Amino acid sequence: MNPAEHDLPVTPDATPDNGASIVDLARSTSEYAQAWSGLLASETRLARVSAVRLVLAALLIPALALGIFIAINAVAAAVLQRWLHDWASCIALVLFLDIAGLCGVLLAMRRWWRNLSMPRSRAALVQLLRRAG
C-alpha cells in the first residue's frame, strides 16, 4: 500500500443515500408530529366549546322549559281552539309540537356530546396503530 491510500477514511455504510433517507425520515416524522398535535389541539378546542355549550344548555333548558313552555302552549292552545273548536284536539296538537321541539334539542345536545369524544383524533390514532402493528 502506498502512503496516499492510508490517508483516505474507509466507511463502508456511509453512502449519500443513507444520510438523505435519515434526513427525509426525520423531516417526515416532524411533519407528522406537527400535524398530529395540530389535530389534537383543534379537537381539544372543539371539545371545550362543546362542553361549554352542553353546560349552558343543561342550565338553560329547565328555565326555558318552564317559562316558554307555559306561554307558548297557552297561546297555541287558544289559537287552535278558535280554528278547531275542540279543546282535546288542540291539547293533543300542542303536546305533539312540544315533543317535536324536545327531540330537536336532544338531537343537538347529542351532536355536542359526540364532539367531546374527539372522534377524528381517535380515528387517526387507530389508523396509526394499524400501520404500526
Secondary structure, 3 states (H helix, E strand, C coil): CCHHHHCCCCCCCCCHHHHHHHHHHHHHHHHHHHHHHHHHHHHHHHHHHHHHHHHHHHHHHHHHHHHHHHHHHHHHHHHHHHHHCCHHHHHHHHHHHHHHHHHHHHHHHHHHHHHHCCHHHHHHHHHHHHHHC
